[in-house]
Amino acid sequence: MKFRDILILAGGKNEEHEISIMTSKEVFKILCQLGYKVEILNVDPSTFEKEITKYSFDCCFNALHGTFGEDGQIQKILFNHNIPFTHSGILASYKSFNKNQTKISLKNSKINFLKSFNISKNEINKNKLKEIFDQINDFVIKPVSSGSSYGIVIIKSFYDIEEILNNNYFEKVILNSHEYFMIEKYIKGRELTVSVIEDNENSQAVAVTEIFTKNNFFDYKAKYTPGFSRHKIPASLESSIYENCLYNSKLVHDTIGCKGISRSDYIFDEKLNKLYFLEINNQPGLTPISLVPEQLNYKGISYSEMIEKLIQSAKCRE
C-alpha cells in the first residue's frame, strides 16, 4: 500500500455537515475492512490548521462537503503543509464549487448552458427579480457557491417573487449565508447525472442516470431522504444524447482539472432535443443512497474499489 494510515476529514460547519458525516462513516467502515489504520477528524474551519498537526497519518481522505471542504480552502491548508489528500486540488475545487467560475472555465467548449445572471444578495429585491422575470420568465435562484441543491428557489410567477421575499427562512438563513447568487433560466426537463472516475490519472465517464423525484427538482430532501427519488440507470435516451452526456462530463472534469472523482448534472429539454449542463460536483456524496456508488456498481466497480482508488491516487495538489 502506498498509504497506510488515513485521516478522514468530516463534518465541517455548513449546511452539508450531516451529509459529510454520513459519507465519512461509510468511508471509515470500508477502509477498516480493507486493513487501513483510520481516524476521523471532525473539522472546525477555525481550528483546523492547528488540529491537523496533532495527528500522525499518511494522507487525508476528504469526506467534507460544501464551503471550506470542497471550495479550495482546506485544500490550500493541506497543500501548504505538504499533506497528500484525495479528490481535487486547490484551483479545481474553487472552479467547480463556484458555479460562475465553472461556466467561465468552459466558455470555449460547445457545451450548452441555460441563460443566467450573477447578482449579489443586496440586489435580490422585488424590482430586480421582476425585471429578470420579464426577460426570461421562469427562473431558479441559487447560491453561486453551495452544494446538495441547498438554497435553491424556483420562481414561476410574480406571486412567487412576493412569496420568497416574505419568506423568513430565505431571508434569515439563505441570504445571510451567501453573498452571491446565480439566477438561471428554469426549464422543466429530464434530470440526468454522470459520474467520472479516474484510474492512474485517466478519467472515464461511468454511466448516465435519470432522476425522478416527488419534489419539483432533485433538491436536498430528494437527494438524502429514502423514497423521495428513484433512479433509472442507464437512462432511457437516444444513443447520441447518452453519449453526449458521457463526453461532456469527461470534458468538464478534465477542463476544470478535477481529480479522483466528480459528478456532472444536466437537464434535457425533449422538445428542443437539447442537453444543458447545470453544474459539476467535485466531491459528490458517498452515502448508501448516493448516485456515484450506484453508477459504479452498475459498471461492476465496488464501493471498496472506488475508495481504494481515491486513497492510492491521493496527492498534495495545487
Rosetta silent file (secondary structure, phi, psi, omega in degrees, C-alpha in Angstrom):
SEQUENCE: MKFRDILILAGGKNEEHEISIMTSKEVFKILCQLGYKVEILNVDPSTFEKEITKYSFDCCFNALHGTFGEDGQIQKILFNHNIPFTHSGILASYKSFNKNQTKISLKNSKINFLKSFNISKNEINKNKLKEIFDQINDFVIKPVSSGSSYGIVIIKSFYDIEEILNNNYFEKVILNSHEYFMIEKYIKGRELTVSVIEDNENSQAVAVTEIFTKNNFFDYKAKYTPGFSRHKIPASLESSIYENCLYNSKLVHDTIGCKGISRSDYIFDEKLNKLYFLEINNQPGLTPISLVPEQLNYKGISYSEMIEKLIQSAKCRE
SCORE:     score description
SCORE:     0.000 S_00000001
   1 L     0.000  133.106  177.125    0.000    0.000    0.000 S_00000001
   2 L   -65.425  -43.815  177.312    1.247    3.471   -0.919 S_00000001
   3 L  -120.678  142.526 -177.873   -0.582    4.931    2.102 S_00000001
   4 L  -118.879  -45.654 -178.005   -1.406    3.023    5.270 S_00000001
   5 E   -98.720  121.073 -172.522   -2.572    5.482    7.943 S_00000001
   6 E  -117.974  134.173  173.299   -5.578    7.523    6.856 S_00000001
   7 E  -110.099  116.980  178.279   -7.181   10.569    8.453 S_00000001
   8 E   -87.635  127.515  177.428  -10.760   11.139    7.318 S_00000001
   9 E   -94.236  121.763 -172.615  -11.839   14.784    7.294 S_00000001
  10 E  -138.459  165.677  172.331  -15.511   15.034    8.205 S_00000001
  11 E    88.526 -100.094 -174.122  -18.248   17.346    9.428 S_00000001
  12 L    80.631  175.920 -178.885  -17.458   20.975    8.819 S_00000001
  13 L  -124.526   71.304  177.008  -19.674   23.902    9.773 S_00000001
  14 L  -152.460 -175.547 -174.931  -22.122   24.392    6.933 S_00000001
  15 L   -67.140  -11.989 -179.416  -25.465   23.174    5.616 S_00000001
  16 L  -104.428   17.478 -178.841  -23.908   19.921    4.352 S_00000001
  17 H   -53.682  -50.473 -175.335  -22.496   18.832    7.718 S_00000001
  18 H   -65.026  -34.874  178.466  -24.806   15.830    8.096 S_00000001
  19 H   -66.922  -39.274  176.830  -24.085   14.560    4.589 S_00000001
  20 H   -61.919  -40.939  178.651  -20.368   14.704    5.324 S_00000001
  21 H   -62.495  -43.068  178.635  -20.900   12.671    8.493 S_00000001
  22 H   -62.435  -44.844  178.217  -22.824   10.046    6.513 S_00000001
  23 H   -61.758  -46.329 -176.323  -20.101    9.880    3.864 S_00000001
  24 H   -62.858  -36.363  179.024  -17.309    9.652    6.450 S_00000001
  25 H   -64.955  -41.398  178.479  -18.992    6.748    8.272 S_00000001
  26 H   -66.027  -43.975 -179.697  -19.234    4.738    5.059 S_00000001
  27 H   -64.883  -42.260  178.759  -15.634    5.506    4.113 S_00000001
  28 H   -57.930  -46.876 -178.134  -14.413    4.654    7.631 S_00000001
  29 H   -60.396  -45.743 -178.298  -16.163    1.276    7.519 S_00000001
  30 H   -67.089  -44.425 -178.842  -14.694    0.364    4.133 S_00000001
  31 H   -63.371  -37.398  176.401  -11.147    1.490    4.954 S_00000001
  32 H   -64.084  -41.998  178.893  -11.176   -0.558    8.156 S_00000001
  33 H   -63.902  -31.600 -179.430  -12.349   -3.604    6.195 S_00000001
  34 L   -82.149   -3.673  175.804   -9.507   -3.058    3.725 S_00000001
  35 L    93.340   12.390  176.795   -6.952   -3.113    6.533 S_00000001
  36 L   -81.206  154.036  169.488   -6.096    0.575    6.779 S_00000001
  37 E   -89.957  123.352 -169.407   -5.460    2.315   10.073 S_00000001
  38 E  -131.081  138.272  170.350   -8.124    5.024   10.185 S_00000001
  39 E  -130.563  156.638  176.825   -9.064    8.021   12.307 S_00000001
  40 E  -116.821  131.398  174.197  -11.759   10.660   11.805 S_00000001
  41 E  -109.157  117.645  175.613  -11.227   14.368   12.432 S_00000001
  42 E   -79.161  108.805 -167.940  -14.420   16.379   12.890 S_00000001
  43 E   -79.505  128.115  167.974  -13.355   19.569   11.143 S_00000001
  44 L  -114.302  113.692 -176.143  -13.873   23.028   12.586 S_00000001
  45 L   -52.457  -32.854 -175.895  -12.597   25.544    9.999 S_00000001
  46 L   -72.421  -20.946 -177.045  -11.475   27.981   12.706 S_00000001
  47 L  -122.589    0.487 -171.245   -9.104   25.466   14.338 S_00000001
  48 H   -57.059  -46.473 -174.999   -8.336   23.008   11.535 S_00000001
  49 H   -61.309  -32.279  177.127   -4.821   24.196   10.689 S_00000001
  50 H   -77.997  -42.826 -176.756   -3.787   23.779   14.327 S_00000001
  51 H   -64.173  -37.734 -174.213   -5.643   20.487   14.866 S_00000001
  52 H   -61.542  -26.452 -178.239   -4.189   18.763   11.813 S_00000001
  53 H   -75.735  -10.798 -178.375   -0.681   18.920   13.307 S_00000001
  54 H   -85.284   -9.024 -175.492   -1.762   16.746   16.259 S_00000001
  55 L  -106.726  151.040  175.500   -2.330   13.665   14.097 S_00000001
  56 L  -114.233  119.250 -175.074    0.096   11.182   12.585 S_00000001
  57 L  -161.743  168.949  179.751   -1.028    9.821    9.197 S_00000001
  58 L   -93.509  -37.140  178.912   -0.002    9.248    5.583 S_00000001
  59 E  -158.828  164.153  178.407   -2.824   11.046    3.799 S_00000001
  60 E  -103.398  135.549  167.604   -6.243   12.650    4.269 S_00000001
  61 E   -97.209  115.157 -176.744   -9.470   11.330    2.837 S_00000001
  62 E   -83.781  100.918  178.517  -11.558   14.425    2.236 S_00000001
  63 L  -103.345   15.200  178.842  -15.145   13.475    3.155 S_00000001
  64 L   -78.930  154.974  173.458  -16.220   17.084    3.610 S_00000001
  65 L  -132.078  150.873  174.556  -18.947   18.713    1.544 S_00000001
  66 L    84.950 -165.634 -177.456  -19.750   22.359    0.994 S_00000001
  67 L   -54.675  139.629 -178.120  -17.942   25.542    1.975 S_00000001
  68 L    79.678  -39.790 -175.963  -14.365   25.126    3.261 S_00000001
  69 L   -84.624  -30.924 -177.127  -14.308   21.413    2.410 S_00000001
  70 L  -133.270   20.503 -178.414  -14.650   21.458   -1.368 S_00000001
  71 L  -112.148    9.548  178.618  -14.051   25.062   -2.427 S_00000001
  72 L   102.696  -14.009 -176.324  -10.244   25.132   -2.278 S_00000001
  73 H   -70.690  -53.424 -178.749   -9.849   26.401    1.291 S_00000001
  74 H   -70.245  -30.757  177.429   -8.974   23.178    3.079 S_00000001
  75 H   -61.976  -38.246  179.596   -7.025   22.028    0.020 S_00000001
  76 H   -66.230  -40.696  178.472   -4.794   25.103    0.334 S_00000001
  77 H   -63.665  -46.301  179.916   -4.072   24.370    4.002 S_00000001
  78 H   -62.925  -41.383  178.618   -3.220   20.739    3.239 S_00000001
  79 H   -62.060  -44.517 -179.039   -1.032   21.803    0.309 S_00000001
  80 H   -64.230  -25.476  177.898    0.838   24.329    2.452 S_00000001
  81 L   -97.538    8.128  178.432    1.560   21.581    4.991 S_00000001
  82 L    57.372   42.253 -178.986    2.625   19.163    2.231 S_00000001
  83 L  -105.172  122.076  175.939   -0.140   16.699    3.154 S_00000001
  84 L   -64.675  143.282  179.179   -1.464   14.343    0.428 S_00000001
  85 E  -146.262  157.361 -179.608   -5.259   14.391    0.094 S_00000001
  86 L   -80.966  169.317  176.439   -7.948   12.779   -2.028 S_00000001
  87 L    69.147 -160.280 -171.083  -10.113   14.429   -4.669 S_00000001
  88 L   -76.942  161.166  179.197   -9.355   17.679   -6.482 S_00000001
  89 L   -83.799 -167.977 -173.530   -6.683   20.272   -5.757 S_00000001
  90 H   -60.135  -57.529 -172.749   -6.988   23.931   -4.782 S_00000001
  91 H   -67.591  -44.738 -179.699   -7.798   25.527   -8.142 S_00000001
  92 H   -64.219  -36.062  178.170  -10.070   22.795   -9.492 S_00000001
  93 H   -64.110  -44.661  179.470  -12.010   22.755   -6.225 S_00000001
  94 H   -62.698  -46.723 -175.565  -12.546   26.509   -6.401 S_00000001
  95 H   -68.482  -32.549 -178.921  -13.580   26.478  -10.060 S_00000001
  96 H   -83.050  -29.346 -178.997  -16.002   23.591   -9.683 S_00000001
  97 H   -78.526  -29.901  179.374  -17.616   24.803   -6.443 S_00000001
  98 E   -92.236  109.734 -173.214  -18.209   28.310   -7.800 S_00000001
  99 H   -60.144  -33.879  178.540  -20.897   27.969  -10.483 S_00000001
 100 H   -68.557  -43.595  178.481  -19.856   31.174  -12.222 S_00000001
 101 H   -64.462  -33.581  176.723  -16.204   30.103  -12.407 S_00000001
 102 H   -60.106  -47.686 -179.124  -17.311   26.744  -13.801 S_00000001
 103 H   -64.443  -38.921  178.397  -19.082   28.466  -16.693 S_00000001
 104 H   -62.686  -41.953 -179.176  -16.103   30.753  -17.311 S_00000001
 105 H   -63.486  -27.659 -174.920  -13.777   27.731  -17.434 S_00000001
 106 L  -105.010   11.376 -172.796  -15.998   26.072  -20.038 S_00000001
 107 L   -62.728  -25.715 -179.303  -16.774   29.124  -22.187 S_00000001
 108 L   -91.043    0.606  178.004  -14.704   27.836  -25.122 S_00000001
 109 L   -86.110  173.484  177.727  -16.415   24.451  -25.151 S_00000001
 110 L   -98.641   17.686 -179.925  -19.524   23.593  -27.162 S_00000001
 111 L   -72.545  139.014  179.732  -21.457   22.698  -24.010 S_00000001
 112 L   -85.447  135.366  175.185  -24.918   24.272  -23.723 S_00000001
 113 L  -121.644  152.234  172.667  -25.757   26.450  -20.715 S_00000001
 114 L   -78.465  149.896  177.640  -29.038   27.969  -19.622 S_00000001
 115 L   -56.732  134.085 -177.372  -29.287   31.770  -19.660 S_00000001
 116 E  -145.721  160.797  176.810  -28.055   33.111  -16.319 S_00000001
 117 E  -133.447  145.317  174.304  -27.290   36.270  -14.334 S_00000001
 118 E  -107.424  128.017 -179.488  -24.977   36.785  -11.373 S_00000001
 119 E  -137.245  157.045  175.235  -26.224   39.072   -8.615 S_00000001
 120 E   -87.049  164.150 -179.144  -25.301   39.946   -5.046 S_00000001
 121 H   -63.124  -27.358  179.449  -27.700   39.324   -2.182 S_00000001
 122 H   -69.810  -18.046  179.160  -28.263   43.097   -1.954 S_00000001
 123 H   -89.820   -6.991 -179.538  -29.745   43.022   -5.468 S_00000001
 124 L   -79.546   90.693  178.602  -32.348   40.429   -4.564 S_00000001
 125 L  -140.992  171.448 -174.010  -35.378   42.679   -4.375 S_00000001
 126 H   -58.403  -47.045 -176.230  -38.806   42.846   -5.980 S_00000001
 127 H   -64.323  -43.901 -178.888  -37.894   45.222   -8.810 S_00000001
 128 H   -64.939  -45.368 -178.321  -34.739   43.360   -9.824 S_00000001
 129 H   -66.948  -36.982  177.659  -36.394   39.942   -9.782 S_00000001
 130 H   -68.279  -35.202  177.444  -39.401   41.203  -11.754 S_00000001
 131 H   -62.516  -43.417  179.099  -37.047   42.772  -14.295 S_00000001
 132 H   -68.384  -40.211  179.479  -35.311   39.414  -14.778 S_00000001
 133 H   -61.070  -37.075  177.979  -38.631   37.563  -14.922 S_00000001
 134 H   -63.665  -27.907 -178.258  -39.736   39.876  -17.737 S_00000001
 135 H   -83.638  -43.680 -171.403  -36.620   38.845  -19.675 S_00000001
 136 H  -124.222    2.895 -176.310  -36.518   35.070  -19.204 S_00000001
 137 L    61.420 -134.220 -173.612  -39.805   34.109  -17.490 S_00000001
 138 L   -55.689  137.641  178.296  -39.411   31.152  -15.075 S_00000001
 139 E  -148.186  167.567  178.867  -36.059   31.075  -13.292 S_00000001
 140 E  -115.200  136.657  171.372  -34.090   29.494  -10.472 S_00000001
 141 E  -105.529  127.859  177.869  -32.262   31.387   -7.718 S_00000001
 142 E  -147.702  146.919  177.001  -29.301   29.513   -6.248 S_00000001
 143 E   -58.528  140.719  178.414  -26.173   30.384   -4.276 S_00000001
 144 L   -62.812  -37.419 -178.601  -23.123   30.713   -6.536 S_00000001
 145 E  -123.575   97.021  177.378  -21.105   28.578   -4.126 S_00000001
 146 L  -169.657  165.937  179.546  -23.043   25.777   -2.487 S_00000001
 147 L  -134.417 -175.250  179.662  -23.881   22.109   -2.932 S_00000001
 148 L    56.157   26.158 -179.697  -26.581   19.487   -2.306 S_00000001
 149 L    57.737   26.584 -179.296  -29.082   21.809   -4.040 S_00000001
 150 L   -71.460  136.621  173.337  -29.138   23.883   -0.858 S_00000001
 151 L    77.310   11.448 -178.204  -30.916   27.234   -1.036 S_00000001
 152 L   -83.148  133.865 -179.987  -32.435   26.724   -4.479 S_00000001
 153 E  -129.242  133.729  177.567  -35.721   28.522   -5.173 S_00000001
 154 E  -101.865  128.898  179.346  -37.867   28.223   -8.312 S_00000001
 155 E  -112.076  120.326 -179.285  -39.746   31.321   -9.487 S_00000001
 156 L  -120.804   -0.398 -178.626  -42.653   30.789  -11.891 S_00000001
 157 L  -162.723  167.239  173.722  -44.720   33.935  -11.314 S_00000001
 158 H   -62.163  -32.616  178.362  -44.724   37.420   -9.794 S_00000001
 159 H   -61.271  -40.769  178.545  -46.577   35.832   -6.874 S_00000001
 160 H   -61.458  -37.389  178.661  -43.583   33.539   -6.250 S_00000001
 161 H   -62.567  -47.769  178.570  -41.321   36.599   -6.099 S_00000001
 162 H   -59.834  -43.579 -175.652  -43.519   38.227   -3.464 S_00000001
 163 H   -65.310  -44.168 -176.777  -43.729   34.988   -1.511 S_00000001
 164 H   -69.972  -34.712  179.276  -39.996   34.280   -1.422 S_00000001
 165 H   -71.285  -19.485  176.392  -39.117   37.833   -0.396 S_00000001
 166 L   -99.012    4.744 -178.937  -41.529   37.473    2.522 S_00000001
 167 L   -83.481  118.598 -175.716  -40.155   34.055    3.456 S_00000001
 168 H   -63.208  -39.721 -178.788  -38.373   34.299    6.796 S_00000001
 169 H   -64.851  -44.639  179.981  -36.153   31.258    6.173 S_00000001
 170 H   -61.373  -43.018 -177.316  -34.962   32.569    2.809 S_00000001
 171 H   -71.425  -48.515 -172.324  -34.198   35.994    4.259 S_00000001
 172 H   -80.781  -32.588 -174.511  -32.644   34.992    7.586 S_00000001
 173 H  -102.485  -58.864 -174.330  -30.813   31.804    6.612 S_00000001
 174 H   -68.616  -49.817 -179.768  -30.067   31.627    2.893 S_00000001
 175 H   -64.905  -32.748  179.517  -29.389   35.315    2.233 S_00000001
 176 H   -77.433  -17.315 -177.506  -27.325   35.576    5.410 S_00000001
 177 H   -92.223  -18.295 -174.007  -25.262   32.511    4.463 S_00000001
 178 L  -136.304  143.607 -178.239  -24.282   33.579    0.952 S_00000001
 179 L   -92.882  -35.022 -174.677  -23.072   36.796   -0.654 S_00000001
 180 E  -126.051  146.425 -177.228  -23.584   35.973   -4.327 S_00000001
 181 E  -132.419  154.867  173.338  -26.308   34.195   -6.252 S_00000001
 182 E  -111.951  131.101  172.465  -26.899   32.906   -9.756 S_00000001
 183 E  -105.837  122.504 -172.564  -30.265   33.383  -11.424 S_00000001
 184 E  -128.316  138.879  177.210  -30.695   30.792  -14.149 S_00000001
 185 E   -51.995  133.054  178.836  -33.468   30.150  -16.660 S_00000001
 186 L  -100.248  130.130  170.889  -35.724   27.317  -15.437 S_00000001
 187 L  -129.400  145.720  176.379  -36.940   24.631  -17.779 S_00000001
 188 L   -87.917  106.374 -178.328  -38.919   21.540  -16.938 S_00000001
 189 L  -140.549 -169.402  179.548  -36.858   18.729  -18.380 S_00000001
 190 E   -87.094  128.003 -177.754  -35.374   15.339  -17.632 S_00000001
 191 E   -88.300  123.578 -175.646  -32.796   15.406  -14.844 S_00000001
 192 E  -127.507  152.012  177.867  -29.623   13.489  -15.683 S_00000001
 193 E  -147.137  148.565 -176.989  -26.327   12.923  -13.921 S_00000001
 194 E  -136.782  129.713  174.675  -22.974   11.348  -14.813 S_00000001
 195 E   -91.982  146.458  173.325  -20.088   10.255  -12.596 S_00000001
 196 E  -125.238  129.737  177.474  -16.479   10.475  -13.740 S_00000001
 197 E  -122.313  162.735  179.135  -13.752    8.452  -12.035 S_00000001
 198 E  -120.432  143.718  174.661  -10.007    8.260  -12.541 S_00000001
 199 E  -133.965  113.321 -176.382   -7.706    5.276  -12.732 S_00000001
 200 L    54.738   45.476  176.135   -3.999    6.106  -12.885 S_00000001
 201 L    73.209    0.802  177.485   -4.822    9.711  -13.832 S_00000001
 202 E   -98.267  121.089 -177.279   -7.035    8.579  -16.735 S_00000001
 203 E   -89.960  146.854  175.705  -10.608    9.830  -16.422 S_00000001
 204 E  -145.449  135.453  175.581  -13.643    7.956  -17.667 S_00000001
 205 E   -76.474  136.531 -170.946  -17.349    8.763  -17.580 S_00000001
 206 E   -87.168  -62.800 -176.080  -19.215    5.917  -15.903 S_00000001
 207 E  -165.629  167.783  176.871  -22.903    5.989  -16.857 S_00000001
 208 E  -109.268  126.459  176.535  -25.942    8.249  -17.212 S_00000001
 209 E  -111.424  136.786  170.580  -28.654    8.114  -14.560 S_00000001
 210 E   -99.262  138.012 -175.750  -32.069    9.724  -14.883 S_00000001
 211 E  -110.447  128.739  175.254  -33.548   11.043  -11.648 S_00000001
 212 E  -116.120  129.592 -175.959  -37.253   11.034  -10.854 S_00000001
 213 E  -133.469  153.910  176.913  -38.346   12.891   -7.739 S_00000001
 214 L   -75.905  -19.115 -179.296  -41.535   13.656   -5.842 S_00000001
 215 L   -90.559 -179.687 -179.372  -40.375   17.263   -5.455 S_00000001
 216 L   -64.185  -28.929  178.846  -40.091   19.986   -8.111 S_00000001
 217 L  -158.434  178.541 -176.169  -36.476   19.015   -8.702 S_00000001
 218 L   -78.586   75.516 -175.614  -33.682   16.896   -7.194 S_00000001
 219 L   -88.465 -174.268 -176.264  -33.321   19.028   -4.061 S_00000001
 220 H   -54.568  -47.049 -177.465  -31.651   18.327   -0.709 S_00000001
 221 H   -63.964  -43.164 -179.906  -34.615   16.330    0.617 S_00000001
 222 H   -66.120  -32.945 -178.159  -34.916   14.251   -2.538 S_00000001
 223 H   -70.832  -38.005 -168.389  -31.179   13.534   -2.549 S_00000001
 224 H  -120.168    7.158  176.527  -30.854   12.285    1.002 S_00000001
 225 L  -110.718  116.351  179.210  -34.294   11.022    2.076 S_00000001
 226 L   -54.707  133.461  177.611  -35.032    7.393    1.132 S_00000001
 227 L    94.537  -11.085 -178.069  -38.158    7.167   -1.008 S_00000001
 228 L   -89.623   -9.113  175.702  -38.163   10.757   -2.258 S_00000001
 229 E  -150.484  159.177  171.512  -36.479    9.924   -5.539 S_00000001
 230 E  -134.546  153.819 -174.306  -35.799    6.982   -7.787 S_00000001
 231 E  -120.015  139.372  173.549  -33.032    6.489  -10.300 S_00000001
 232 E  -114.380  118.945 -179.026  -33.030    4.786  -13.688 S_00000001
 233 L  -133.642  123.262   -1.566  -29.655    3.516  -14.814 S_00000001
 234 L   -76.386  153.255  177.874  -28.900    3.540  -17.634 S_00000001
 235 L   -63.601  142.144  179.143  -31.165    6.430  -18.566 S_00000001
 236 L   -82.570   90.219 -177.564  -33.501    5.702  -21.491 S_00000001
 237 L  -130.757  157.885  169.641  -32.117    8.177  -24.006 S_00000001
 238 L   -58.177  145.163 -175.036  -31.275    8.232  -27.684 S_00000001
 239 H   -57.152  -34.677 -178.615  -27.730    6.951  -28.057 S_00000001
 240 H   -66.666  -39.169  178.358  -26.496   10.329  -29.319 S_00000001
 241 H   -70.011  -42.463  179.504  -27.795   12.140  -26.204 S_00000001
 242 H   -59.362  -48.454 -179.129  -26.470    9.422  -23.902 S_00000001
 243 H   -66.048  -33.397  177.556  -23.010    9.587  -25.472 S_00000001
 244 H   -64.342  -39.625  176.334  -23.091   13.385  -25.356 S_00000001
 245 H   -59.218  -47.268 -179.400  -23.696   13.217  -21.593 S_00000001
 246 H   -63.805  -47.205 -178.313  -20.684   10.951  -21.150 S_00000001
 247 H   -60.940  -48.228 -178.732  -18.467   13.028  -23.450 S_00000001
 248 H   -62.203  -39.433 -177.313  -19.394   16.344  -21.833 S_00000001
 249 H   -65.316  -41.876  175.915  -18.875   15.014  -18.310 S_00000001
 250 H   -65.795  -40.818  179.416  -15.353   13.828  -19.062 S_00000001
 251 H   -61.774  -45.296  179.639  -14.646   17.113  -20.854 S_00000001
 252 H   -62.912  -48.059  179.328  -15.857   19.179  -17.884 S_00000001
 253 H   -55.201  -49.702 -176.360  -13.886   17.045  -15.402 S_00000001
 254 H   -71.531  -40.561 -177.835  -10.677   17.327  -17.420 S_00000001
 255 H   -64.623  -42.926  179.766  -11.039   21.001  -18.390 S_00000001
 256 H   -74.227  -25.551  178.686  -11.580   22.142  -14.812 S_00000001
 257 L    93.871   23.520  179.003   -8.808   19.834  -13.625 S_00000001
 258 L   -64.536  154.144  179.962  -10.809   17.682  -11.217 S_00000001
 259 L  -132.424  150.068  175.039   -9.089   14.625   -9.778 S_00000001
 260 L    83.098  -68.300 -174.546  -10.252   11.315   -8.375 S_00000001
 261 E  -161.341  151.071  173.080  -13.973   11.645   -8.903 S_00000001
 262 E  -157.006  169.508  175.369  -16.680   14.098   -9.939 S_00000001
 263 E  -142.665  127.989 -179.833  -20.351   14.154  -10.914 S_00000001
 264 E  -109.699  139.431 -177.414  -21.942   16.404  -13.528 S_00000001
 265 E  -111.887  145.500 -176.643  -25.646   17.267  -13.641 S_00000001
 266 E  -137.916  161.968  167.870  -27.771   18.079  -16.685 S_00000001
 267 E  -125.678  131.155 -178.425  -31.294   18.956  -17.743 S_00000001
 268 E  -109.905  118.941  178.277  -32.539   17.548  -21.052 S_00000001
 269 E   -90.310  104.595 -176.503  -35.202   19.500  -22.947 S_00000001
 270 L   -66.935  -34.137 -178.646  -37.027   16.877  -25.019 S_00000001
 271 L   -62.501  -41.497 -179.433  -38.993   19.456  -27.020 S_00000001
 272 L   -93.969   -6.060 -175.181  -35.815   21.096  -28.287 S_00000001
 273 L    53.188   45.902 -173.868  -33.789   17.867  -28.113 S_00000001
 274 E  -127.060  134.881 -179.590  -31.171   19.901  -26.266 S_00000001
 275 E  -102.152  127.536  179.781  -28.917   18.965  -23.359 S_00000001
 276 E  -114.712  130.457  174.883  -27.977   21.681  -20.850 S_00000001
 277 E   -79.028  134.681  178.862  -25.114   21.416  -18.376 S_00000001
 278 E  -103.206  -56.895 -178.388  -26.045   22.581  -14.863 S_00000001
 279 E  -167.540  165.645  174.694  -23.050   22.023  -12.582 S_00000001
 280 E  -118.240  142.342  177.466  -20.197   19.770  -11.526 S_00000001
 281 E  -113.540  115.733 -176.347  -19.664   18.396   -8.037 S_00000001
 282 L   -83.493  -12.374  174.951  -16.003   17.702   -7.241 S_00000001
 283 L  -137.545   70.261 -177.252  -16.795   15.803   -4.028 S_00000001
 284 L   -64.301  153.476 -179.515  -20.103   14.018   -4.608 S_00000001
 285 L   -60.290  143.822  179.050  -21.809   12.276   -1.713 S_00000001
 286 L  -121.850   36.928  178.423  -20.769    8.701   -0.989 S_00000001
 287 L   -79.519  169.326 -179.248  -23.687    7.737    1.252 S_00000001
 288 L   -58.785  -24.725 -179.164  -25.561    4.419    0.819 S_00000001
 289 L  -108.822   14.793 -178.940  -28.213    6.141   -1.356 S_00000001
 290 L   -76.377  159.064 -175.086  -25.841    8.395   -3.303 S_00000001
 291 H   -72.871  -38.100 -175.546  -25.652    8.353   -7.091 S_00000001
 292 H   -62.020  -53.125  178.411  -21.926    7.695   -7.536 S_00000001
 293 H   -57.357  -35.722  179.374  -21.775    4.316   -5.738 S_00000001
 294 H   -64.341  -44.012  179.595  -24.920    3.272   -7.619 S_00000001
 295 H   -67.011  -41.239  179.475  -23.391    4.093  -11.003 S_00000001
 296 H   -64.044  -41.149  178.062  -20.128    2.369  -10.180 S_00000001
 297 H   -60.670  -39.523  177.455  -21.984   -0.737   -9.027 S_00000001
 298 H   -59.311  -34.823 -179.524  -23.842   -0.754  -12.351 S_00000001
 299 L   -90.011    5.669  177.535  -20.458   -0.832  -14.092 S_00000001
 300 L    82.141   17.891  177.987  -19.164   -3.607  -11.839 S_00000001
 301 L  -105.850  119.998 -175.991  -16.936   -1.387   -9.703 S_00000001
 302 L   -76.435  160.688  177.377  -17.420   -1.951   -5.981 S_00000001
 303 H   -58.033  -43.484 -178.016  -17.591    0.773   -3.354 S_00000001
 304 H   -65.946  -36.503  176.059  -14.379   -0.525   -1.778 S_00000001
 305 H   -61.086  -43.761 -179.489  -12.558   -0.435   -5.146 S_00000001
 306 H   -61.986  -47.035 -179.074  -13.571    3.191   -5.583 S_00000001
 307 H   -61.887  -42.485 -179.572  -12.416    4.180   -2.087 S_00000001
 308 H   -66.029  -38.177  177.049   -9.097    2.413   -2.553 S_00000001
 309 H   -61.468  -41.591  179.427   -8.541    4.130   -5.913 S_00000001
 310 H   -64.214  -42.929  179.737   -9.156    7.507   -4.258 S_00000001
 311 H   -62.830  -49.355 -174.461   -6.732    6.728   -1.433 S_00000001
 312 H   -73.519  -13.897  176.311   -3.953    5.484   -3.666 S_00000001
 313 L   -97.974    3.289 -178.285   -4.316    8.460   -6.024 S_00000001
 314 L   -60.598  137.469  178.766   -4.086   10.984   -3.171 S_00000001
 315 E  -145.752  167.326  172.814   -1.570   13.763   -3.775 S_00000001
 316 L   -90.332   94.005 -169.767   -0.628   17.185   -2.498 S_00000001
 317 L  -103.013  134.787  178.409   -2.389   19.071   -5.312 S_00000001
 318 L   -82.964    0.000    0.000   -2.227   22.783   -6.016 S_00000001
